[in-house]
Amino acid sequence: MSLSAYQNEVYVIKESSNGVLKLIYEYKTDGKVQLRLIRARASGWKKSVVLWFLSEIGVEKDKPIYDFNNGGRISAFMSILPYIYTVNGAKRTGEVLKDMGIEEVAFWRWKLNQLKLDAVMAFKRMYKVK
């Protein structure tokens, strides 16, 4: 179920020619892209963990993600991922985000946008992610 306030927001996961996955945020009005930002990048073992997370929540790369729930989960996951140093820690983070409700995902997405590193450390301590 999508929220109507976010119907113009679209996330897309694309792979560049050098093999780096990018989370691209687009804001559309009247079907035209008004704003396009690269929100996060992943390469190496983190790329494989991102692909695992996408398959867990049922999202395919190179296809637009209109669902606010999944877009928020992916955005939060890729914001936390640079500060996680093991595959097990990254998968634990993915499992936690997958099971969160929409309100909690929206809260963490807001907190990660506002407080950055402090929010990442709080998330890691709260959910015991290493």
C-alpha positions in Angstrom: 0.0 0.0 0.0 1.5 3.3 -1.1 1.0 6.6 0.6 -0.6 9.2 -1.8 1.7 11.9 -0.5 4.7 10.0 -1.9 3.2 9.0 -5.2 5.7 11.2 -7.1 8.7 9.8 -5.4 10.5 6.9 -7.2 13.6 4.9 -6.3 15.6 3.0 -8.9 18.5 0.6 -8.4 20.9 0.7 -11.4 24.2 -0.8 -12.1 26.8 1.3 -13.7 29.2 0.1 -16.4 32.0 -0.4 -13.8 29.8 -2.7 -11.7 28.7 -0.3 -8.9 25.1 -0.4 -7.8 23.5 3.0 -7.3 20.3 4.0 -5.5 18.8 6.8 -7.5 16.0 8.9 -6.1 13.7 10.7 -8.6 10.9 13.2 -8.0 8.4 13.4 -10.8 5.6 15.9 -11.6 3.4 15.4 -14.6 5.4 12.3 -15.5 8.6 14.3 -15.9 11.6 13.9 -13.7 12.2 17.2 -11.8 14.9 16.0 -9.4 17.3 13.1 -9.6 19.8 12.3 -6.9 22.2 9.5 -6.2 21.4 8.5 -2.7 23.9 5.7 -2.2 26.4 3.4 -3.9 27.5 -0.2 -3.2 30.3 -2.3 -4.6 32.2 -5.5 -3.8 30.7 -7.6 -1.0 28.3 -4.9 -0.1 26.8 -5.0 -3.7 26.0 -8.7 -3.2 24.4 -8.0 0.2 22.3 -5.2 -1.4 21.2 -7.7 -4.1 20.3 -10.2 -1.4 18.3 -7.6 0.4 16.4 -6.6 -2.7 15.4 -10.2 -3.3 14.3 -10.5 0.3 11.8 -7.6 0.0 10.8 -8.6 -3.5 12.3 -5.7 -5.6 14.2 -6.0 -8.8 17.0 -3.8 -9.9 16.5 -1.5 -12.9 12.8 -1.3 -12.2 11.1 1.7 -10.6 10.1 1.3 -6.9 6.9 3.3 -6.3 6.2 1.6 -3.0 7.1 3.9 -0.1 7.6 1.0 2.3 10.3 -0.7 0.1 11.8 2.6 -1.0 12.3 3.7 2.6 13.7 0.3 3.6 16.3 0.4 0.8 17.2 4.0 1.5 17.7 3.2 5.2 19.7 0.0 4.4 22.0 1.7 2.0 22.6 4.6 4.4 23.6 2.2 7.2 25.7 -0.1 5.0 28.9 1.9 4.7 29.3 1.7 8.5 28.9 -2.1 8.7 32.0 -4.2 8.3 30.8 -7.8 8.0 28.4 -9.7 5.8 26.6 -11.1 8.9 26.1 -7.6 10.3 24.8 -6.4 6.9 22.4 -9.3 6.7 21.2 -8.7 10.3 20.5 -5.1 9.4 18.5 -6.2 6.3 16.5 -8.7 8.4 15.7 -6.0 11.0 14.6 -3.5 8.3 12.6 -6.1 6.5 10.5 -6.8 9.6 10.0 -3.1 10.6 6.6 -1.4 10.3 6.2 1.6 8.0 6.2 4.1 10.9 9.5 2.8 12.2 11.1 2.8 8.8 10.0 6.4 8.2 11.4 7.4 11.6 14.8 5.8 10.8 14.9 7.2 7.3 14.3 10.7 8.8 16.8 10.2 11.5 19.5 8.9 9.1 18.9 12.0 6.9 19.2 14.4 9.8 21.8 13.0 12.1 23.8 10.7 9.9 26.6 9.0 11.9 24.8 9.4 15.3 21.8 7.7 13.9 23.8 4.9 12.4 25.5 4.3 15.8 22.1 4.4 17.6 20.7 1.9 15.1 23.6 -0.5 15.5 23.4 -0.4 19.3 19.6 -0.6 19.4 19.4 -3.7 17.1 22.8 -5.2 18.1 24.4 -5.0 14.7 28.2 -5.2 14.4 
